[in-house]
Amino acid sequence: MPDHDRVEGAAKNLGGKAKEVAGKVTGDEKLKAEGRADQVEGKVQNAVGGMKDTLRGDNRN
């Protein structure tokens, strides 16, 4: 089972993409920027979760 951070990070990344698209459609630059920031935060959180998964896998061997 993937780490909770990976799942949460992926969800945050998708939410950020949706915000960015909504900002583009409405012409709201602030919303676009928030969407991009959420995507970066989600990618970082996903990477942290991936490292946790890797470490957990190494400890089992």
Sequence and secondary structure as in RCSB ss.txt:
>XXXX:A:sequence
MPDHDRVEGAAKNLGGKAKEVAGKVTGDEKLKAEGRADQVEGKVQNAVGGMKDTLRGDNRN
>XXXX:A:secstr
   HHHHHHHHHHHHHHHHHHHHHHHT HHHHHHHHHHHHHHHHHHHHHHHHHHHHHHHH 
